[in-house]
Each structure stands twice: as structure tokens, then as C-alpha cells.
Amino acid sequence: MSLKVYNSESQKKELFEPLEAGKVRMYVCGPTVYDLLHVGNFRGAVVFNMVRNWLEKQGFEVTYVYNYTDVDDKIINRAKQEGVTPEEISEKYIAEFQKDYQSLNLRPHSHNPRVTEHMQAIVDFVAELIKKGHAYELDGDVYYHVPSFKDYGKLSHKNLEDLEAGFRIEVDERKKHPADFALWKKSSDTAPGMAWDSPWGKGRPGWHIECSAMSKGLLGERIDIHGGGMDLIFPHHENEIAQSEGCTGQQFVKYWMHNNMVNFGDQKMSKSLGNVVTGRSFLEKYNAEILKFLMLSAHYRSPVDLSEAQVLRSVGGLARIYSSLTWAEKLLKVQADLVPLPEKFQQAIDAAEEGITQALNDDFNTPEVLARIFEVVRLFNQQCRTPGKPRPEHRAMAEVFFHWLKDKGSVMALFQESPGDFLNLLDDMLLEQKGLERSKIDELVQRRFAAREQKDYATSDELRKTLEDMGISVQDTAEGSLWEVHK
């Protein structure tokens, strides 16, 4: 089955065929670096890491550009508040973002360009737009003349006349049209250090021109995939199209991909509502694996709810998977004769493999991928988590299951943690939720094991019942009794 991608421009799924056979050029809008990012900003990072990984699994060579906007009014304002230079602010928060990004265990991008590194390319780009009649200068400012681009609105499906009626922009009576947007802003004394030479005098670029110039400089005039959050469709990505296609006369992007928003208790996360959660605070309170699992449990084009209930569901789902991985790891240490993999288990793996491939090829349907993984986890538990001494076929299934699950998870940057250690971390979270202490559970399990050793089965059964009522599952093995929070 061939890969199909939902294109925001056509508003339908399209067969993915790159501009150049075997190669994919992908650009995703990164952060404006003036503060710690809120947790929703990391959804694009998680989603497009998965997209790149799957494209590479299909044999494509992917060049992935993810930029830093280090020239912006918000950076300037933050610098004024702190009494430092804008450069110091951007350096600080690029480092903070990279720290959070690395804690998510996502792969590095091919390029992380900064606006300040591409200033001459931006100036040249603006000059070309003026030359081609798409832009004009006004006393050191340069504006893009939106009516000069006949396809304006094709991505956002907005009509220019409708936009003109309700445009929310700073009123500048000098502009030829209310929708015209800034390509170059004349410098003022209020932002020292944020000014560069240009044919129109000292100034700095507008927001939208930055991505057009960096994309063209690193990937060429046309790219396969441009990604970002849905909130960037208008005006940012719409303006990028006008700039890039106005400059080159060619289609800028073949496939536009946009991830949906992260909500908090069914409300959009926003500073005005006071419900913004930074990625840093979430990672410190919970875990990177939980955030990735939560985000990929929903389709990337659907909203994600960051409620406590959803977090706990993610903890429970991850615990089931890591519990099975922990058990598989124990079985891998068992000395056993080599035997063929049971046919039923091989068939289940094959069916899941096919289902996962179809799901990812159907516009990256990660909820279906996880559903297929849980089917195999369930069968593994049924077949291998049995009382008594492990059998050779248990080890054969564990071998295949462990490596298969790690491989499937790697596409989503999931399930790569040390199984036993991570399961303990998840169990501690679940114990805290239940108001239980690990030492208390250990004591009850040891007392039950001692009762079994003494063949006091009445006490043993009574203690098992007590543990079950607390939500604790106990499994007896040749090495002793093991427990974990019920999943």
C-alpha cells in the first residue's frame, strides 16, 4: 500500500510522490525563542519526528529543517524586561528548548537554521519581490502587496474580500491594502542590536519572510512537505506561499501538513485562560514517554486533551506495554532449547505488522498503530505469562516480541526505555494515585511468599486477596513472587 498524506491545501488525502525520486525535503516551523515552550508546542516536534522516521523506514532520504526564530518583538521585549541583549535571550531559550527536545529522545534534525544566520538571503529575497512587483517600500519599511498574488488564500481557503472586512492588523494608512504585510521593518532606537543593513536602511525582517528564505536556502525553491501547527495556516503559511511563489513563480510546497492543538480539560491552552503548562513542567512532573504516548494516542489532525484523566490513561497504557517488555526480558535470560516460533504467534505478528504499515501509510494513523501493538501485547501475555517454569516456546516468543515491539516503537520514539526501570517508575505513579507505599506492598508479598513456602495456603490466599483488593497483581515464578500494579 502506498503512502497517503492529508494535504491541508486540497483538504483531502493524496498519494505521496516526492518531487525527486527517493528524496524528501521537509520544513517544519520551529519555536520563537523568548521563553520556555508550552507543552502544545512540542506536539509538532513529536509528530514530525514520527513522520520523518516513517519516511526513512520506507526508504526515503529525508532532509528535515526545523528553524529557530531568533528575531522577534517578543524577544526584544523580554530582553528589555531582563536588562540583557536580545541575543542573550535567544541563546538562552534555544539552549532550554534543546534540553527539553533531548529529554524527549527525539532524533536531531538535518538543519536548525536561525534567522540571524540568513539575513543576507532574506534581504535578497525581499529585493526580488520588489523587483517582481509583489512588494513596495514605504520610508524604510517594505510590505508585500497581497492583491498582486492572485492565489492568496488558497491554503487557508479565505477570501481576500472577506479578509479585508475584518482584518485585525495594526492600522497603517500608508499601506496600499489592509492585508499587506511586513517583509522588512525599519529599525528604531527601541531595539538596539536587532538591526541589519539593507537597501532600505537599517532594519529587521518580518516574521513570514524568514521561513521562505531559510527554506529556499537550505532545501531549494520547491519542497515536498511543510509542517506546523494548525494555528500557523493563517496568516503565517498563507503568507509564506505568497512570498515564495511570488519570488520563484513555482509551486512552493507539494504537501501541507498541520497538527492539531493541545487542549487542557477540553479548553484550548492559552495565556489568557491561565492554563498554559510548559513542556518543562510536564516533563518534570510526569515523563517524556508519557507526553509522547499521550500525543500519539490521538491522530495528529485531532486535538489532544492534556487532562489528568488522559495522563493517567497514558500511564496505564504504557504500563501494560512495559510490563510485557519486562516479562519478555526475564524470559530472554532463561536457558532453553531453540524451538520454532508457535504458528499462532507468528501469524499475530504478521497481521499486526501489516496493520501497522497500512495505518502509517494512511496519513500516519498512530492510534491504529497502538491498537495493533496492544493486540500483540495481549496475546504475548496470554501465551507467556503463565504459572510455573518457562518453556522453550515462551523464550522463542519473547525473543521475537521484544525486538519487534522495540522496532515498532522506534518510529514513534516510544518503548525504548529500560523496561524494568521504567515499569517501576510507572508503578510508583500508580501507587501514588492509589495512596499506597511500595514498602507496604513488598511486606505483604514477602509474607505471602513465606506462607506458601510453609504450605499455609489459607494465609497465602488471604494475602493474595488483600493485594488484589489493593489493585496489585502477584505472579509466582521459580525465582519467587513478583508484583506490579494491576494494568
Phi, psi and omega per residue, in radians:
M1 nan 2.336 -3.130
S2 -1.461 2.718 -3.122
L3 -1.256 2.325 3.032
K4 -2.083 2.385 -3.085
V5 -2.174 2.362 3.056
Y6 -1.336 2.112 -3.132
N7 -1.708 2.056 -3.116
S8 -1.064 -0.465 -3.117
E9 -1.268 -0.841 3.139
S10 -1.470 -0.261 -3.110
Q11 1.030 0.681 3.057
K12 -2.704 2.875 3.081
K13 -1.344 2.395 -3.134
E14 -2.245 2.580 3.053
L15 -1.112 2.282 -3.091
F16 -1.477 2.032 3.078
E17 -2.353 1.867 -3.070
P18 -1.136 2.788 -3.137
L19 -1.092 -0.628 3.120
E20 -2.137 2.206 -3.064
A21 -0.933 2.242 3.046
G22 1.435 -0.063 -3.094
K23 -2.254 2.494 3.124
V24 -2.231 2.259 3.056
R25 -1.882 2.093 -3.021
M26 -2.256 2.292 3.103
Y27 -2.171 2.262 3.113
V28 -2.235 2.313 -3.133
C29 -1.210 2.149 3.131
G30 -1.654 -2.897 -2.992
P31 -1.440 2.690 2.863
T32 -1.532 2.101 -2.859
V33 -1.667 1.464 3.111
Y34 -2.308 -0.043 -3.097
D35 -2.891 2.999 2.968
L36 -1.121 2.455 -3.108
L37 -1.361 2.527 3.038
H38 -1.349 2.838 -2.938
V39 -1.058 -0.536 3.135
G40 -1.127 -0.503 3.119
N41 -1.114 -0.358 -3.100
F42 -1.508 -0.129 -3.129
R43 -1.116 -0.780 3.110
G44 -1.061 -0.680 3.125
A45 -1.072 -0.746 -3.138
V46 -1.218 -0.811 -3.078
V47 -1.120 -0.865 -3.035
F48 -1.352 -0.338 2.932
N49 -1.105 -0.759 3.106
M50 -1.117 -0.748 3.130
V51 -1.035 -0.855 3.118
R52 -1.037 -0.766 -3.120
N53 -1.065 -0.739 -3.110
W54 -1.217 -0.693 3.090
L55 -1.032 -0.720 3.119
E56 -1.188 -0.621 3.083
K57 -1.086 -0.504 3.126
Q58 -1.483 0.069 3.030
G59 1.701 0.078 3.125
F60 -1.430 2.582 2.979
E61 -1.643 1.987 -3.008
V62 -1.851 2.250 2.949
T63 -1.833 2.028 -2.975
Y64 -2.029 2.001 -3.137
V65 -1.863 2.252 -3.137
Y66 -2.368 1.944 -2.917
N67 -1.630 2.863 2.952
Y68 -2.008 2.180 3.022
T69 -1.532 1.820 -3.096
D70 -1.951 0.323 2.998
V71 -2.321 1.951 -3.065
D72 -2.942 2.674 3.116
D73 -1.013 -0.650 -3.107
K74 -1.128 -0.616 3.090
I75 -1.179 -0.765 3.138
I76 -1.076 -0.796 -3.129
N77 -1.114 -0.690 3.128
R78 -1.146 -0.674 3.125
A79 -1.104 -0.725 3.108
K80 -1.081 -0.778 -3.131
Q81 -1.036 -0.684 -3.033
E82 -1.660 -0.091 3.128
G83 1.192 0.591 3.121
V84 -2.235 3.124 3.129
T85 -1.459 2.706 3.053
P86 -0.997 -0.612 3.127
E87 -1.084 -0.680 3.121
E88 -1.136 -0.672 3.101
I89 -1.117 -0.856 -3.098
S90 -1.130 -0.706 3.105
E91 -1.072 -0.762 -3.127
K92 -1.047 -0.825 -3.014
Y93 -1.484 -0.316 2.920
I94 -1.152 -0.772 3.126
A95 -1.092 -0.702 3.132
E96 -1.154 -0.713 3.098
F97 -1.104 -0.778 -3.123
Q98 -1.082 -0.614 3.087
K99 -1.086 -0.809 3.120
D100 -1.159 -0.722 -3.126
Y101 -1.069 -0.769 3.139
Q102 -1.160 -0.592 3.135
S103 -1.194 -0.366 3.062
L104 -1.400 -0.097 3.140
N105 0.995 0.704 3.047
L106 -1.647 2.620 -3.071
R107 -1.265 2.615 3.085
P108 -1.079 2.666 3.059
H109 -1.439 2.908 3.078
S110 -1.177 -0.702 -3.131
H111 -2.527 2.472 2.997
N112 -2.160 1.281 -3.080
P113 -1.206 2.608 3.015
R114 -1.939 2.556 -3.139
V115 -0.978 -0.731 -3.084
T116 -1.099 -0.332 3.137
E117 -1.501 -0.164 -3.017
H118 -2.177 0.501 -3.021
M119 -1.137 -0.725 -3.133
Q120 -1.138 -0.679 3.107
A121 -1.106 -0.621 3.115
I122 -1.181 -0.798 3.121
V123 -1.040 -0.782 3.139
D124 -1.101 -0.664 -3.135
F125 -1.119 -0.817 3.138
V126 -1.081 -0.754 3.134
A127 -1.044 -0.687 3.130
E128 -1.148 -0.672 3.114
L129 -1.151 -0.652 3.066
I130 -1.118 -0.796 -3.121
K131 -1.023 -0.636 -3.075
K132 -1.583 0.107 3.044
G133 1.438 0.230 3.132
H134 -1.688 -0.123 -3.078
A135 -2.526 2.794 -3.129
Y136 -2.574 2.677 -3.124
E137 -1.720 2.518 3.045
L138 -2.390 1.711 3.070
D139 0.906 0.813 3.087
G140 1.636 -0.257 3.009
D141 -1.655 2.602 3.060
V142 -2.168 2.294 -3.126
Y143 -2.074 2.567 2.974
Y144 -1.481 2.262 3.136
H145 -1.566 1.739 -3.005
V146 -0.996 -0.765 -3.134
P147 -1.066 -0.260 3.127
S148 -1.275 -0.239 -3.118
F149 -1.932 1.822 -2.959
K150 -1.151 -0.389 -3.103
D151 -1.631 0.216 -3.110
Y152 -1.042 2.269 -3.127
G153 1.778 -0.007 -3.041
K154 -1.254 -0.425 3.099
L155 -1.462 -0.847 -3.090
S156 -1.445 -0.166 -3.122
H157 1.019 0.687 3.079
K158 -1.845 2.557 3.139
N159 -1.681 2.310 -3.059
L160 -1.046 -0.648 3.124
E161 -1.112 -0.711 3.107
D162 -1.158 -0.666 3.136
L163 -1.108 -0.699 -3.089
E164 -1.066 -0.604 -3.079
A165 -1.197 -0.624 -3.047
G166 -2.193 0.608 -3.052
F167 -1.222 2.209 3.121
R168 -1.777 1.401 3.105
I169 -2.368 2.858 3.076
E170 -1.111 2.227 -3.092
V171 -1.218 2.195 3.047
D172 -2.359 1.777 -3.044
E173 -1.097 -0.300 -3.115
R174 -1.279 -0.413 -3.052
K175 -1.145 2.583 3.135
K176 -1.236 -0.505 -3.116
H177 -2.559 2.498 -3.109
P178 -1.026 -0.487 -3.100
A179 -1.452 -0.173 -3.133
D180 -1.033 2.380 -3.060
F181 -2.137 2.760 -3.017
A182 -1.310 2.289 2.976
L183 -1.765 -0.592 -3.109
W184 -2.509 2.314 -3.099
K185 -1.977 2.223 3.118
K186 -1.055 2.413 -3.104
S187 -1.304 2.704 3.070
S188 -2.307 2.999 -3.132
D189 -1.273 -0.114 -3.061
T190 -1.425 -0.188 -3.087
A191 -2.326 1.179 3.139
P192 -1.069 2.436 3.123
G193 1.534 -0.218 3.129
M194 -1.890 0.896 -3.130
A195 -2.495 2.427 3.141
W196 -2.293 2.673 3.122
D197 -1.237 2.555 3.082
S198 -2.714 2.939 3.081
P199 -1.079 -0.268 -3.091
W200 -1.845 0.210 -3.110
G201 1.758 3.094 -3.116
K202 -1.166 2.467 3.135
G203 -3.111 -2.873 3.123
R204 -2.539 2.781 -3.053
P205 -1.311 2.714 2.923
G206 -1.259 2.938 -3.040
W207 -1.131 -0.811 -2.943
H208 -1.216 -0.632 -3.060
I209 -1.129 -0.456 -3.082
E210 -1.015 -0.852 -3.063
C211 -1.211 -0.652 3.089
S212 -1.038 -0.776 -3.090
A213 -1.231 -0.751 -3.118
M214 -1.189 -0.687 3.105
S215 -1.099 -0.803 3.136
K216 -1.108 -0.709 -3.106
G217 -1.178 -0.613 -3.050
L218 -1.740 -0.467 -3.031
L219 -2.101 -0.209 -3.109
G220 1.756 -3.097 -3.024
E221 -1.264 -0.452 -3.126
R222 -2.203 2.467 3.109
I223 -2.273 2.815 -3.099
D224 -1.418 -0.894 -3.047
I225 -2.239 2.294 2.949
H226 -2.112 2.193 -3.088
G227 -2.099 2.944 3.101
G228 2.846 -3.140 3.097
G229 -1.306 2.720 3.140
M230 -1.038 -0.475 -3.129
D231 -1.208 -0.175 3.136
L232 -1.635 -0.145 -3.103
I233 -0.947 -0.836 3.074
F234 -2.318 2.300 0.071
P235 -1.637 -0.160 -2.903
H236 -1.049 -0.965 -3.078
H237 -1.264 -0.569 3.065
E238 -1.072 -0.711 3.138
N239 -1.256 -0.581 3.050
E240 -1.040 -0.753 3.123
I241 -1.048 -0.840 -3.121
A242 -1.023 -0.745 -3.129
Q243 -1.166 -0.940 -3.006
S244 -1.179 -0.791 -3.121
E245 -1.303 -0.519 3.040
G246 -1.141 -0.578 -3.116
C247 -1.370 -0.799 -2.994
T248 -1.717 -0.397 -3.064
G249 1.320 0.178 -3.140
Q250 -2.093 2.799 3.018
Q251 -1.042 2.250 -3.075
F252 -1.373 -0.919 -3.036
V253 -2.209 2.350 3.110
K254 -1.451 -0.724 -3.127
Y255 -2.276 2.069 3.052
W256 -1.664 2.158 3.129
M257 -2.092 2.302 -3.115
H258 -2.319 2.216 3.057
N259 -1.495 2.602 3.137
N260 -1.363 3.139 -3.021
M261 -1.517 2.880 2.983
V262 -1.802 2.154 3.122
N263 -1.783 2.864 3.123
F264 -2.178 1.818 -3.082
G265 1.066 0.757 3.119
D266 1.219 0.109 3.036
Q267 -1.880 2.482 3.062
K268 -1.084 2.366 3.113
M269 -1.269 2.148 -3.141
S270 -2.714 2.678 -3.138
K271 -1.150 -0.573 -3.119
S272 -1.151 -0.541 3.107
L273 -1.490 -0.173 3.122
G274 1.209 0.438 -3.101
N275 -2.046 0.442 -3.140
V276 -1.319 2.234 3.062
V277 -1.985 2.151 3.120
T278 -1.295 2.664 3.061
G279 -1.024 -0.684 -3.130
R280 -1.044 -0.821 -3.092
S281 -1.168 -0.624 3.101
F282 -1.147 -0.795 -3.111
L283 -1.117 -0.602 3.138
E284 -1.302 -0.638 -3.131
K285 -1.336 -0.694 -3.079
Y286 -2.006 -1.833 -3.061
N287 -3.025 2.644 3.129
A288 -1.090 -0.687 -3.123
E289 -1.081 -0.662 3.138
I290 -1.162 -0.734 3.141
L291 -1.110 -0.779 -3.138
K292 -1.126 -0.780 -3.138
F293 -1.077 -0.775 -3.140
L294 -1.055 -0.788 -3.102
M295 -1.193 -0.635 -3.090
L296 -1.523 -0.121 3.051
S297 -1.260 -0.312 3.040
A298 -1.912 2.638 3.057
H299 -1.120 2.536 -3.018
Y300 -1.085 -0.380 3.124
R301 -1.585 0.023 3.084
S302 -1.825 2.661 3.090
P303 -1.187 2.711 3.069
V304 -2.020 2.329 3.114
D305 -1.731 2.128 -3.097
L306 -1.648 0.673 -3.133
S307 -1.348 2.848 3.108
E308 -1.039 -0.671 -3.130
A309 -1.087 -0.731 -3.137
Q310 -1.210 -0.640 3.086
V311 -1.068 -0.786 -3.127
L312 -1.156 -0.608 3.053
R313 -1.100 -0.707 3.121
S314 -1.141 -0.706 3.080
V315 -1.041 -0.792 3.140
G316 -1.112 -0.736 3.133
G317 -1.140 -0.790 3.096
L318 -1.108 -0.660 -3.134
A319 -1.101 -0.689 3.110
R320 -1.089 -0.739 -3.119
I321 -1.213 -0.819 -3.112
Y322 -1.224 -0.468 3.041
S323 -1.119 -0.761 3.131
S324 -1.199 -0.639 3.093
L325 -1.146 -0.676 3.107
T326 -1.090 -0.743 3.126
W327 -1.144 -0.731 3.119
A328 -1.071 -0.696 3.137
E329 -1.104 -0.658 3.084
K330 -1.123 -0.737 -3.130
L331 -1.143 -0.542 -3.139
L332 -1.151 -0.354 3.137
K333 -1.530 -0.122 -3.122
V334 -1.366 2.300 3.047
Q335 -1.350 2.072 -3.091
A336 -2.602 2.698 3.079
D337 -1.147 2.578 3.066
L338 -1.290 2.172 3.113
V339 -2.314 2.748 3.117
P340 -1.116 2.662 3.066
L341 -1.193 2.281 3.103
P342 -0.930 2.380 -3.039
E343 -1.023 -0.684 -3.117
K344 -1.068 -0.692 -3.126
F345 -1.248 -0.691 3.110
Q346 -1.092 -0.707 3.126
Q347 -1.112 -0.678 3.131
A348 -1.142 -0.729 3.106
I349 -1.102 -0.788 -3.130
D350 -1.076 -0.754 -3.131
A351 -1.138 -0.732 3.129
A352 -1.158 -0.710 3.117
E353 -1.022 -0.808 3.133
E354 -1.140 -0.735 -3.140
G355 -1.120 -0.685 3.132
I356 -1.172 -0.743 3.102
T357 -1.055 -0.790 3.127
Q358 -1.097 -0.717 -3.110
A359 -1.128 -0.814 -3.131
L360 -1.203 -0.557 3.088
N361 -1.326 -0.210 3.087
D362 -1.743 1.185 3.105
D363 1.011 0.717 2.957
F364 1.013 1.003 -3.082
N365 -1.434 1.372 -3.080
T366 -1.165 -0.543 3.066
P367 -1.042 -0.656 3.104
E368 -1.203 -0.636 3.076
V369 -1.023 -0.831 -3.127
L370 -1.142 -0.641 3.100
A371 -1.082 -0.722 3.114
R372 -1.145 -0.679 3.111
I373 -1.116 -0.744 -3.141
F374 -1.122 -0.541 3.077
E375 -1.074 -0.763 -3.134
V376 -1.228 -0.693 3.094
V377 -1.013 -0.782 -3.130
R378 -1.060 -0.791 -3.130
L379 -1.156 -0.741 3.113
F380 -1.011 -0.793 3.134
N381 -1.084 -0.731 3.133
Q382 -1.101 -0.705 -3.039
Q383 -1.433 -0.593 -2.931
C384 -1.964 -0.361 -3.103
R385 -1.661 1.210 -3.097
T386 -2.027 2.658 3.119
P387 -1.112 2.770 3.051
G388 1.584 -2.996 -3.070
K389 -1.275 2.349 3.116
P390 -1.068 2.527 3.122
R391 -1.790 2.805 -3.110
P392 -0.955 -0.646 -3.135
E393 -1.194 -0.448 3.062
H394 -1.115 -0.782 3.138
R395 -1.145 -0.657 3.121
A396 -1.090 -0.741 3.118
M397 -1.185 -0.688 3.140
A398 -1.081 -0.725 -3.135
E399 -1.024 -0.882 -3.112
V400 -1.195 -0.798 -3.090
F401 -1.048 -0.833 -3.070
F402 -1.032 -0.888 -3.066
H403 -1.277 -0.592 3.101
W404 -1.122 -0.789 -3.099
L405 -1.184 -0.695 3.080
K406 -1.074 -0.715 -3.127
D407 -1.159 -0.804 3.139
K408 -1.121 -0.687 3.141
G409 -1.174 -0.516 -3.062
S410 -1.084 -0.510 3.109
V411 -1.074 -0.627 -3.093
M412 -1.736 0.077 -3.057
A413 1.052 0.661 3.131
L414 -2.107 2.779 2.982
F415 1.141 0.479 3.136
Q416 -1.792 0.002 -3.136
E417 -1.309 2.842 3.042
S418 -1.128 2.047 -2.965
P419 -0.967 -0.877 -3.080
G420 -1.119 -0.785 -3.125
D421 -1.122 -0.750 -3.087
F422 -1.252 -0.622 3.086
L423 -1.087 -0.700 3.089
N424 -1.065 -0.717 3.121
L425 -1.077 -0.780 3.129
L426 -1.157 -0.727 3.111
D427 -1.069 -0.679 3.098
D428 -1.073 -0.676 3.084
M429 -1.105 -0.751 -3.132
L430 -1.216 -0.629 3.086
L431 -1.115 -0.729 3.131
E432 -1.092 -0.699 3.112
Q433 -1.072 -0.645 -3.125
K434 -1.502 -0.119 -3.122
G435 1.293 0.557 -3.102
L436 -1.958 2.715 3.108
E437 -1.954 2.422 -3.119
R438 -1.038 -0.692 -3.113
S439 -1.085 -0.639 3.117
K440 -1.145 -0.732 3.119
I441 -1.136 -0.804 3.128
D442 -0.974 -0.746 -3.120
E443 -1.100 -0.787 3.135
L444 -1.129 -0.711 -3.140
V445 -1.154 -0.684 3.117
Q446 -1.164 -0.699 3.099
R447 -1.110 -0.715 3.116
R448 -1.133 -0.733 3.135
F449 -1.086 -0.740 3.106
A450 -1.079 -0.707 3.125
A451 -1.105 -0.701 3.113
R452 -1.123 -0.734 3.132
E453 -1.061 -0.593 3.141
Q454 -1.555 0.124 -3.129
K455 1.032 0.509 3.050
D456 -1.616 1.336 -2.995
Y457 -1.234 -0.459 3.110
A458 -1.118 -0.822 3.120
T459 -1.161 -0.699 3.133
S460 -1.037 -0.808 -3.130
D461 -1.160 -0.646 3.141
E462 -1.133 -0.731 3.134
L463 -1.214 -0.632 3.067
R464 -1.061 -0.757 3.136
K465 -1.086 -0.721 3.116
T466 -1.054 -0.785 -3.137
L467 -1.144 -0.724 3.129
E468 -1.091 -0.694 3.113
D469 -1.113 -0.458 3.102
M470 -1.471 -0.082 -3.116
G471 1.511 0.464 -3.117
I472 -1.948 2.198 3.080
S473 -1.653 2.347 3.129
V474 -2.063 2.367 3.082
Q475 -2.235 2.241 -3.141
D476 -1.589 2.271 3.118
T477 -2.215 3.040 3.126
A478 -1.094 -0.469 -3.116
E479 -1.541 -0.198 -3.094
G480 2.451 -3.001 -3.125
S481 -1.660 2.285 3.101
L482 -1.938 2.579 3.090
W483 -2.362 2.746 3.004
E484 -2.734 2.815 3.111
V485 -1.177 2.389 -3.088
H486 -1.073 2.302 -3.122
K487 -1.864 nan nan
